[in-house]
Amino acid sequence: MEQEKVLQDILETVHFLRDNAATKLELAELRSGITSELNELRNDMDSRFSGVFSHIDGFIGLHQKLDTELTSLRAK
């Protein structure tokens, strides 16, 4: 009787795993999809930040020019 209960539990576990577990191929496809999405996100963030950095570089350049002009005016 006890042995039948153990066998029934094992069979139940096997059926659950068969119905719910992911295969190696499914996991590989999921990984591929996630990797693709991460690469798209990385490219999008790179393009957005490159625009921000160019604006910051422009602002720094203007600040340096202003500082140089102010220094020249004070020297006169």
The 8 nearest C-alpha neighbors of each residue, nearest first, counted from 0:
[[1, 3, 2, 4, 5, 6, 7, 8],
 [2, 0, 4, 3, 5, 6, 7, 8],
 [1, 3, 5, 4, 0, 6, 7, 8],
 [2, 4, 6, 0, 1, 5, 7, 8],
 [5, 3, 7, 1, 2, 6, 8, 0],
 [6, 4, 8, 2, 7, 3, 9, 1],
 [7, 5, 3, 9, 8, 4, 10, 2],
 [6, 8, 4, 10, 5, 9, 3, 11],
 [9, 7, 11, 5, 6, 10, 4, 12],
 [10, 8, 6, 12, 11, 7, 13, 5],
 [9, 11, 7, 13, 12, 8, 6, 14],
 [10, 12, 8, 14, 9, 13, 7, 15],
 [11, 13, 15, 9, 10, 14, 8, 16],
 [14, 12, 10, 16, 15, 11, 17, 9],
 [15, 13, 17, 11, 16, 12, 18, 10],
 [14, 16, 12, 18, 13, 17, 19, 11],
 [17, 15, 20, 13, 19, 14, 18, 12],
 [16, 18, 14, 15, 19, 20, 13, 12],
 [17, 19, 15, 16, 14, 20, 13, 21],
 [20, 18, 16, 17, 15, 21, 14, 22],
 [19, 21, 16, 17, 18, 22, 15, 23],
 [22, 20, 25, 26, 19, 23, 24, 17],
 [21, 23, 25, 24, 26, 20, 27, 19],
 [22, 24, 26, 25, 27, 21, 28, 20],
 [23, 25, 27, 22, 26, 28, 21, 29],
 [26, 24, 28, 22, 27, 23, 21, 29],
 [25, 27, 29, 23, 24, 28, 30, 22],
 [26, 28, 24, 30, 29, 25, 31, 23],
 [29, 27, 31, 25, 30, 26, 24, 32],
 [30, 28, 26, 32, 31, 27, 25, 33],
 [31, 29, 27, 33, 28, 32, 34, 26],
 [30, 32, 28, 34, 29, 33, 27, 35],
 [33, 31, 35, 29, 30, 34, 28, 36],
 [32, 34, 36, 30, 35, 31, 37, 29],
 [33, 35, 37, 31, 32, 36, 30, 38],
 [34, 36, 32, 38, 33, 37, 31, 39],
 [35, 37, 39, 33, 38, 34, 40, 32],
 [36, 38, 40, 34, 39, 35, 41, 33],
 [39, 37, 41, 35, 40, 36, 42, 34],
 [40, 38, 36, 42, 37, 41, 43, 35],
 [39, 41, 37, 43, 38, 42, 44, 36],
 [42, 40, 38, 44, 39, 43, 37, 45],
 [41, 43, 45, 39, 40, 44, 38, 46],
 [44, 42, 40, 46, 41, 45, 39, 47],
 [43, 45, 47, 41, 46, 42, 48, 40],
 [46, 44, 42, 48, 43, 47, 49, 41],
 [45, 47, 49, 43, 44, 48, 42, 50],
 [48, 46, 44, 50, 49, 45, 43, 51],
 [47, 49, 51, 45, 50, 46, 52, 44],
 [48, 50, 52, 46, 51, 47, 45, 53],
 [51, 49, 53, 48, 47, 52, 54, 46],
 [52, 50, 48, 54, 49, 53, 55, 47],
 [51, 53, 55, 49, 54, 50, 48, 56],
 [52, 54, 56, 50, 55, 51, 57, 49],
 [55, 53, 57, 51, 52, 56, 58, 50],
 [54, 56, 52, 58, 57, 53, 59, 51],
 [57, 55, 53, 59, 54, 58, 52, 60],
 [58, 56, 60, 54, 55, 59, 53, 61],
 [59, 57, 55, 61, 60, 56, 62, 54],
 [58, 60, 62, 56, 61, 57, 55, 63],
 [59, 61, 57, 63, 58, 62, 56, 64],
 [62, 60, 64, 58, 63, 59, 65, 57],
 [61, 63, 59, 65, 60, 64, 66, 58],
 [62, 64, 66, 60, 65, 61, 67, 59],
 [65, 63, 67, 61, 66, 62, 68, 60],
 [66, 64, 62, 68, 67, 63, 69, 61],
 [65, 67, 63, 69, 64, 68, 62, 70],
 [68, 66, 64, 70, 65, 69, 63, 71],
 [69, 67, 71, 65, 70, 66, 64, 72],
 [70, 68, 72, 66, 71, 67, 65, 73],
 [69, 71, 67, 73, 68, 72, 66, 74],
 [72, 70, 68, 74, 69, 73, 67, 75],
 [73, 71, 69, 75, 74, 70, 68, 67],
 [74, 72, 70, 75, 71, 69, 68, 67],
 [73, 75, 71, 72, 70, 69, 68, 67],
 [74, 72, 73, 71, 70, 69, 68, 67]]
